[in-house]
Amino acid sequence: MEIDKYYKKTKKSSLKNEIERYIDEIVDTAEKMNSLDYFNIEISNHEGKLNVEYKLKNRKKVY
């Protein structure tokens, strides 16, 4: 029982760390592309495999 608790805690912290790392990279990329105002991030997890998709948008006012 104690091992299960430790495994779940490790699993949770590993997942959180990886998600934070991805988000940091995406925000850094958005900053470099001058796109901090408009971006989307989609993160999904399936059996420990993270899938991260992001879309940077560049919008300018015409008038």
C-alpha positions in Angstrom: 0.0 0.0 0.0 2.8 2.4 0.9 4.5 1.6 -2.4 1.3 2.5 -4.3 1.2 5.9 -2.6 4.9 6.6 -3.4 4.3 5.5 -7.1 1.3 7.8 -7.4 3.1 10.7 -5.9 6.2 10.2 -8.2 3.9 9.7 -11.2 2.0 13.0 -10.3 5.2 15.0 -9.8 6.8 13.6 -13.0 3.7 14.6 -15.0 3.6 18.0 -13.5 7.3 18.6 -14.1 7.0 17.6 -17.7 4.0 19.7 -18.3 5.7 22.7 -16.8 8.8 22.1 -18.9 6.6 22.0 -22.1 4.7 25.2 -21.1 8.0 27.0 -20.4 9.3 26.1 -23.8 6.1 27.1 -25.6 6.0 30.5 -23.8 9.7 31.1 -24.6 9.0 30.3 -28.3 5.9 32.6 -28.3 8.0 35.4 -26.8 10.7 35.0 -29.5 8.0 35.0 -32.2 6.4 38.1 -30.6 3.2 36.1 -30.1 2.6 36.2 -26.4 -0.9 37.7 -26.8 -2.3 34.9 -29.0 -1.5 31.3 -28.6 -3.2 28.0 -27.8 -1.9 25.0 -25.9 -3.5 21.5 -25.9 -2.0 18.8 -23.6 -3.2 15.3 -23.4 -1.9 12.3 -21.5 -2.4 8.6 -22.5 -0.8 6.0 -20.3 2.1 8.3 -19.5 2.7 9.6 -23.0 2.2 13.3 -23.2 1.0 14.8 -26.4 1.5 18.6 -26.6 0.2 20.7 -29.5 0.4 24.5 -29.6 -0.5 27.1 -32.1 1.0 30.6 -32.2 -1.0 33.3 -33.8 0.1 36.6 -35.2 -2.7 39.2 -35.2 -2.4 42.8 -36.2 -5.0 45.5 -36.4 -5.5 46.8 -39.9 -7.5 49.9 -39.0 
